[in-house]
Amino acid sequence: MKTRLLPALAFAFLFSVPSFSVAAEKPSKPVRVLSVNLRLSTANDGDNSWPYRREFLATVIARYPHGKGPYDFVGTQETILHPDPEFNQRDFLAARLRGYDFIGRSRDKNPEVGEGMFLFWKNDRWRIDPREHGTFWLSETPDVPGSKAQGAAHPRTAVFGLFHEIDKGGKLTGRRIYVYDTHLDHVSEIARQRGTKALMRHVASRKDQSAPVVVMGDLNCTEKSPSVRYIQGEETQIDGAAEKSPIALVDTFFVANPKARQIGTFNGFKAQGKKKIDFIFASPSLKTLSAQIIYSRRDDGGFPSDHFPIEAVLTWEK
């Protein structure tokens, strides 16, 4: 797994946790989260190919035109790792997201070639737990690189981390949060359901049960689908049987916009669209302050990607 985390910092955190002082807890600052499907840099999209839109997309992510501060966490999907720098989307974004570290890898056997998902975080506010992060596969064998759920067109993964909040002096505030970034199969409904079960099993079995959770990504299905209903704790038909998820999360967009209608996150480089297939879910213990779909367009009328980015602003209830 590729992690841009200073070795000395990781070493100090791993072996010196007991010596860290914890700052007196103050009212929490908002946690700003962005999820964006980049669209493959290797796709032949004509005027919407990667070279024509990458600078604008990086601006949407890095300049925060839709919020009052930088994003704490940015989860990307369809992120290409490529030996040619012109096509390497991870490295392109990493060079432009100043003050961020990242984790993630390719979904294939070779961690440095192919398509993957990456989780960027603001390193002056968050410290990753060196023993609780990684990539797993949404399959019956989650630790086997390249493994697929039955019926899936491609291997599918989730990248996750447990993050500890730090203050300006580097002290732990005592607040912790898990962040997951995922991308479900685009072809097989049964693969999406099985992938969702694998995802939520992992969330439910996380080591720090007291830490709230954010799950974001491109689910390739809408809010009425079995996968989305399952994530929200509803009993639904999953893989041929009525089941409920071991943990229930809320859809931040509809918490913030309960009357929203005719909304879409997939545009296909053509139109706004009517289907919302990108989501940011959160633990009920996190309060949703706002959530929106970012309908930004380039100066030439083009799109940043074939999906619109989505954001949510959260805080602890207390």
C-alpha positions as CSV (number, residue, x, y, z in Angstrom):
1,M,0.0,0.0,0.0
2,K,1.3,3.4,-1.0
3,T,1.4,5.8,2.0
4,R,2.9,9.3,1.9
5,L,3.6,9.4,5.6
6,L,7.0,10.4,7.0
7,P,8.7,7.3,8.4
8,A,9.9,9.2,11.5
9,L,6.5,10.4,12.3
10,A,5.0,6.9,11.8
11,F,7.7,5.4,14.0
12,A,7.2,8.0,16.8
13,F,3.4,7.4,16.7
14,L,3.7,3.7,16.8
15,F,6.1,3.5,19.7
16,S,5.4,6.6,21.7
17,V,1.6,6.8,22.0
18,P,1.6,6.5,25.8
19,S,3.8,9.6,26.1
20,F,1.5,11.8,24.0
21,S,-0.4,14.4,25.9
22,V,-4.0,14.9,25.1
23,A,-5.2,18.5,24.9
24,A,-8.3,19.5,26.8
25,E,-11.3,18.8,24.6
26,K,-12.7,22.0,23.0
27,P,-15.8,22.4,20.8
28,S,-15.1,20.5,17.7
29,K,-14.4,22.1,14.4
30,P,-16.3,20.9,11.3
31,V,-15.0,17.9,9.4
32,R,-15.2,18.6,5.7
33,V,-15.3,15.5,3.4
34,L,-15.2,15.3,-0.4
35,S,-15.8,12.3,-2.6
36,V,-15.0,12.4,-6.3
37,N,-14.8,9.8,-9.1
38,L,-12.0,11.1,-11.3
39,R,-12.9,9.1,-14.4
40,L,-10.0,7.1,-15.8
41,S,-7.1,9.1,-17.3
42,T,-6.7,6.3,-19.9
43,A,-10.2,6.7,-21.3
44,N,-10.7,8.2,-24.7
45,D,-13.2,11.0,-23.8
46,G,-12.4,13.5,-26.6
47,D,-12.6,17.0,-25.3
48,N,-13.3,15.6,-21.8
49,S,-10.1,13.5,-21.7
50,W,-7.9,13.8,-18.6
51,P,-5.4,16.4,-19.9
52,Y,-8.3,18.9,-20.7
53,R,-9.9,18.7,-17.3
54,R,-7.3,17.7,-14.7
55,E,-6.3,21.3,-13.7
56,F,-9.9,22.3,-13.2
57,L,-10.6,19.2,-11.2
58,A,-7.6,19.8,-9.0
59,T,-8.8,23.4,-8.4
60,V,-12.2,22.2,-7.3
61,I,-10.5,19.9,-4.8
62,A,-7.7,22.2,-3.6
63,R,-9.3,25.7,-3.5
64,Y,-12.4,24.8,-1.7
65,P,-14.8,27.1,-3.6
66,H,-17.8,25.6,-2.0
67,G,-16.9,25.6,1.7
68,K,-15.4,27.8,4.4
69,G,-12.2,25.8,4.8
70,P,-10.1,23.1,3.3
71,Y,-11.4,19.5,3.1
72,D,-10.2,17.3,5.9
73,F,-10.6,14.2,3.8
74,V,-10.7,13.6,0.1
75,G,-11.7,10.2,-1.3
76,T,-11.1,9.5,-5.0
77,Q,-12.3,6.7,-7.1
78,E,-11.2,5.5,-10.6
79,T,-7.7,6.8,-9.9
80,I,-5.1,5.5,-12.3
81,L,-1.6,4.5,-11.4
82,H,0.6,4.6,-14.5
83,P,4.3,4.6,-15.4
84,D,3.7,7.6,-17.7
85,P,3.3,10.7,-15.5
86,E,0.7,12.1,-18.0
87,F,-1.7,9.3,-16.9
88,N,-0.8,8.9,-13.3
89,Q,-3.8,10.5,-11.5
90,R,-2.6,9.8,-8.0
91,D,0.7,11.5,-8.4
92,F,-0.9,14.4,-10.2
93,L,-3.3,15.1,-7.3
94,A,-0.6,14.5,-4.7
95,A,1.6,17.2,-6.2
96,R,-1.3,19.7,-6.1
97,L,-2.8,18.9,-2.7
98,R,-0.3,20.7,-0.5
99,G,-0.5,19.7,3.1
100,Y,-2.1,16.3,2.5
101,D,-0.9,12.8,2.9
102,F,-2.6,9.8,1.3
103,I,-3.1,6.0,1.5
104,G,-4.2,3.6,-1.2
105,R,-3.1,1.2,-3.9
106,S,-4.2,-0.5,-7.1
107,R,-7.1,-2.9,-6.9
108,D,-5.0,-5.4,-8.9
109,K,-2.2,-7.6,-7.8
110,N,0.5,-5.1,-8.6
111,P,-0.1,-2.3,-6.1
112,E,1.5,0.4,-8.3
113,V,-0.2,-0.3,-11.7
114,G,-3.9,-0.1,-12.6
115,E,-7.0,1.5,-11.1
116,G,-7.4,2.2,-7.4
117,M,-8.9,4.4,-4.8
118,F,-7.0,6.9,-2.6
119,L,-7.8,8.7,0.6
120,F,-6.1,12.1,1.2
121,W,-6.2,13.8,4.6
122,K,-5.1,17.2,5.9
123,N,-1.9,16.4,7.9
124,D,-1.9,19.5,10.1
125,R,-5.1,18.3,11.7
126,W,-5.2,14.5,11.4
127,R,-2.7,11.8,12.3
128,I,-3.3,8.4,10.9
129,D,-3.2,5.4,13.2
130,P,-0.2,3.3,11.9
131,R,-1.9,0.0,13.1
132,E,-5.4,0.7,11.7
133,H,-5.4,1.5,8.0
134,G,-5.2,-0.2,4.7
135,T,-6.9,-1.6,1.6
136,F,-9.2,-4.6,1.5
137,W,-11.0,-6.3,-1.3
138,L,-14.8,-6.5,-1.5
139,S,-14.8,-10.3,-1.9
140,E,-14.9,-13.5,0.0
141,T,-11.2,-13.2,0.5
142,P,-10.7,-9.5,1.4
143,D,-6.9,-9.8,2.1
144,V,-6.2,-11.3,-1.3
145,P,-5.1,-8.7,-3.9
146,G,-7.1,-8.8,-7.1
147,S,-9.9,-11.0,-5.7
148,K,-13.4,-10.4,-6.9
149,A,-16.9,-11.0,-5.5
150,Q,-18.8,-13.5,-7.6
151,G,-20.3,-11.8,-10.7
152,A,-18.1,-8.7,-10.4
153,A,-16.6,-7.3,-13.6
154,H,-13.5,-6.2,-11.8
155,P,-11.8,-6.4,-8.4
156,R,-13.4,-3.9,-6.0
157,T,-11.7,-2.5,-2.9
158,A,-12.2,-0.1,0.0
159,V,-9.4,2.0,1.5
160,F,-9.8,3.0,5.1
161,G,-8.0,4.6,8.1
162,L,-8.5,5.6,11.7
163,F,-7.5,9.2,12.2
164,H,-6.6,11.0,15.4
165,E,-7.3,14.7,15.6
166,I,-4.4,16.9,16.7
167,D,-4.4,20.6,17.7
168,K,-2.0,23.3,16.4
169,G,0.6,22.2,18.9
170,G,0.5,18.6,17.8
171,K,-1.4,17.3,20.8
172,L,-4.1,14.7,20.5
173,T,-7.6,16.2,21.1
174,G,-9.1,12.8,21.9
175,R,-11.3,12.8,18.9
176,R,-11.0,10.0,16.4
177,I,-12.7,9.1,13.2
178,Y,-12.7,6.3,10.7
179,V,-12.9,7.2,7.0
180,Y,-13.7,4.7,4.3
181,D,-13.6,5.2,0.5
182,T,-15.1,2.6,-1.9
183,H,-16.4,1.9,-5.4
184,L,-18.9,-0.9,-6.0
185,D,-19.2,-2.9,-9.2
186,H,-20.8,-1.2,-12.2
187,V,-22.2,-4.3,-13.9
188,S,-23.5,-6.9,-11.4
189,E,-26.2,-6.2,-8.9
190,I,-25.3,-9.3,-6.9
191,A,-21.7,-8.3,-6.8
192,R,-22.7,-4.8,-5.5
193,Q,-24.7,-6.5,-2.7
194,R,-21.9,-8.9,-1.8
195,G,-19.4,-6.0,-1.9
196,T,-21.7,-4.0,0.4
197,K,-21.8,-6.9,2.9
198,A,-18.1,-7.2,2.9
199,L,-17.7,-3.4,3.4
200,M,-20.1,-3.2,6.3
201,R,-18.7,-6.3,8.0
202,H,-15.4,-4.5,8.0
203,V,-16.9,-1.3,9.4
204,A,-18.7,-3.2,12.1
205,S,-15.6,-5.0,13.2
206,R,-13.3,-2.0,13.4
207,K,-10.9,-2.1,16.3
208,D,-12.0,1.3,17.9
209,Q,-15.7,0.8,18.3
210,S,-16.1,4.2,20.0
211,A,-14.9,6.2,16.9
212,P,-17.5,7.3,14.4
213,V,-17.4,6.4,10.8
214,V,-17.6,8.1,7.4
215,V,-18.1,5.9,4.3
216,M,-18.0,7.6,0.9
217,G,-17.7,6.6,-2.7
218,D,-19.3,5.7,-6.0
219,L,-21.8,2.9,-5.3
220,N,-23.1,2.6,-8.9
221,C,-26.7,2.3,-7.5
222,T,-29.3,4.7,-6.1
223,E,-30.8,5.4,-2.7
224,K,-33.6,2.8,-3.3
225,S,-31.2,0.0,-4.1
226,P,-30.6,-2.9,-1.7
227,S,-27.0,-1.8,-1.1
228,V,-27.8,1.7,0.0
229,R,-30.8,0.6,2.1
230,Y,-28.5,-2.1,3.8
231,I,-25.9,0.5,4.6
232,Q,-28.6,2.6,6.3
233,G,-29.7,-0.3,8.5
234,E,-32.9,-1.3,6.7
235,E,-33.8,-4.9,6.4
236,T,-33.6,-5.7,2.7
237,Q,-32.9,-8.6,0.3
238,I,-29.1,-9.0,0.1
239,D,-27.7,-11.9,-1.8
240,G,-31.0,-13.7,-1.8
241,A,-31.9,-13.4,1.9
242,A,-33.5,-10.8,4.1
243,E,-30.7,-9.1,6.1
244,K,-29.9,-6.0,8.2
245,S,-26.4,-4.5,8.4
246,P,-24.6,-4.9,11.7
247,I,-24.2,-1.2,11.8
248,A,-26.4,1.6,10.4
249,L,-25.2,4.8,8.8
250,V,-27.1,7.9,7.5
251,D,-27.0,9.5,4.1
252,T,-25.6,12.9,4.8
253,F,-27.1,14.5,1.6
254,F,-30.7,13.6,2.5
255,V,-30.2,14.6,6.1
256,A,-29.1,18.1,5.0
257,N,-31.5,18.2,2.0
258,P,-34.6,16.1,2.9
259,K,-36.8,17.7,0.2
260,A,-34.3,17.4,-2.6
261,R,-35.7,15.9,-5.8
262,Q,-34.3,15.3,-9.3
263,I,-30.7,15.3,-8.2
264,G,-27.9,13.5,-9.9
265,T,-24.2,12.9,-9.4
266,F,-23.5,11.1,-12.7
267,N,-23.3,13.3,-15.7
268,G,-21.6,11.2,-18.4
269,F,-20.0,14.4,-19.7
270,K,-23.5,15.3,-21.1
271,A,-26.0,16.6,-18.5
272,Q,-26.7,17.0,-14.8
273,G,-28.3,13.6,-14.7
274,K,-31.1,12.3,-12.5
275,K,-29.4,9.5,-10.6
276,K,-27.5,10.0,-7.3
277,I,-25.0,7.1,-7.2
278,D,-22.3,8.9,-5.2
279,F,-22.7,9.0,-1.4
280,I,-21.2,10.2,1.9
281,F,-22.6,8.2,4.8
282,A,-21.8,8.9,8.4
283,S,-22.4,7.5,11.9
284,P,-25.6,8.9,13.5
285,S,-23.3,10.3,16.3
286,L,-21.9,12.8,13.8
287,K,-24.1,15.8,13.0
288,T,-24.5,16.8,9.4
289,L,-24.1,20.5,9.1
290,S,-24.4,20.6,5.3
291,A,-24.0,18.4,2.2
292,Q,-24.2,19.2,-1.5
293,I,-23.4,18.1,-5.0
294,I,-20.8,20.4,-6.6
295,Y,-22.1,21.3,-10.0
296,S,-19.1,23.2,-11.1
297,R,-18.3,23.5,-14.9
298,R,-15.2,24.5,-16.7
299,D,-14.9,27.8,-18.4
300,D,-15.4,26.1,-21.7
301,G,-18.6,24.4,-20.4
302,G,-17.0,21.0,-19.9
303,F,-17.2,18.9,-16.8
304,P,-14.6,18.2,-14.1
305,S,-15.4,14.5,-14.5
306,D,-18.2,12.2,-15.5
307,H,-19.3,12.4,-11.9
308,F,-19.9,15.6,-9.9
309,P,-17.9,15.8,-6.7
310,I,-20.0,15.6,-3.5
311,E,-19.2,17.1,-0.1
312,A,-20.4,16.9,3.5
313,V,-19.6,19.0,6.5
314,L,-19.9,17.1,9.8
315,T,-19.3,17.7,13.5
316,W,-19.5,15.8,16.7
317,E,-22.8,16.2,18.5
318,K,-21.0,17.2,21.7
